[in-house]
Amino acid sequence: MIIKTQKDFDTLADANGNVCCTEALDIRCDISARGYISARGYISTRGYISAGGYISADGYISTRGYISARGYISTRGYISTRGSISARGNISAGGYISARGNISAGGYISTRGDISAGGNISARGDISARCGISTGGYISTRGDVVTVGFLFWPHAAPPQIEGRIWCKSMVPPEWQREYWGRRTCILMDGCYDKIIPRVLQNLDTMLLDPKWTETERMMLESFRNFDAEPPDWAKKLLTKNRKNEEATS
């Protein structure tokens, strides 16, 4: 269904301001709803999308503007925006979650893909991704952080995580590899699947050097997870959030 104006969109709403569409929504403008927005297919808009309730789609959710909901945001596909993603509830996706701005949730953030933000990633609950996590800003949560993939970290200060953290390895972004090569005296070319085994060969000796900052030491220590299985608590978190995704999809 093609929506060209807010007025067109408003015709889909019930008396409570809720919009429940039995097909995909192809929106050519900014839209907002007093209640929730739900679609059996994808939701795509050339502007922003805002809801007084939750936002839910069986397909993907994609916008050129921001995505904002007073409830949760949930999709079986991916969530992608050129702006920010914000929800007072949980944010969950069967695919990846990507924003050029911030990703913020009053609950947990969970995806079977990766989480990528040009800005900050923040949640009051847990943050979990089955692929990887990357951010141009900070990571802040009162819960735990788990990813089976890499956590790309570009900052001198460590993530602001009140709970536990587990990742395949906490690695610098590509543009910082030259710096890390000088610090570790190890060649940093190629993919991290090849770089990390090189570091592991000398890791114990390297960590005896007092030169490492708190964050550098944290990142180097995380390389020990490279070939390891996630601990039980991390596996349980991934399983729990997968069930939550299925329940809300």
FENLINUR-V349163 format. One record per helix or strand of 2 or more residues. SS is the DSSP state (H for helix, E for strand). FROM is the first residue (numbers start at 0). TO is the last residue. If there is no record, write none. Layout:
BEGIN
SS/FROM/TO + SS/FROM/TO
END
This chain:
BEGIN
E/1/2 + H/5/9 + E/18/20 + E/24/26 + E/30/32 + E/36/38 + E/42/44 + E/48/50 + E/54/56 + E/60/62 + E/66/68 + E/72/74 + E/78/80 + E/84/86 + E/90/92 + E/96/98 + E/102/104 + E/108/110 + E/114/116 + E/120/122 + E/126/128 + E/132/134 + E/138/140 + E/144/151 + E/159/160 + E/164/170 + H/173/183 + H/191/200 + H/202/205 + H/213/224 + H/231/247
END
